[in-house]
Amino acid sequence: MRYQSMTDEEKFRFDLTGFLVRPAILERDEIKAIVDQIDQIHHNKESLPPEHRAVPGGAASVLIDHPKVLEVLHEIIGSEVRLESCFSVWREKGRRHGELHGGGPRQADPIFGYRVNNGQIHAGMVRVVFE
């Protein structure tokens, strides 16, 4: 499968800020199914089949290897990516949200940082966030 590369503007912004925003990755029906699943996990977990009681099971499984996300991961990590962990954050309306990341180029352990060499981004650890 061929993946669309990041634009020069996206690479610049990623290098500058340490994150990239790509809107409209998921379709409305995918979002609704995932929100419903997470709502059930937090309010009525037993009503779900066991394999849907945590993410990335159930409707949330589309988040694991979404092509629109993989195209970016392949650009900044390389062809071999892995899912290290997965979680959902429950936030009530009006509450403050958490930070996107705590990384950057000056990390004590370089696995958490990123660098650019000959125009190629190398990022040791990347978090994908759907909001």
Secondary structure, DSSP 4 states (H G I P E B T S, - for coil): ---PPPPHHHHHHHHHHS-------S-HHHHHHHHHHHHHHHH-GGGS-GGGSSTTSGGGGGGSS-HHHHHHHHHHT-S-------------TTPPP--S----S--SSGGG-EEEETTEEEES-------
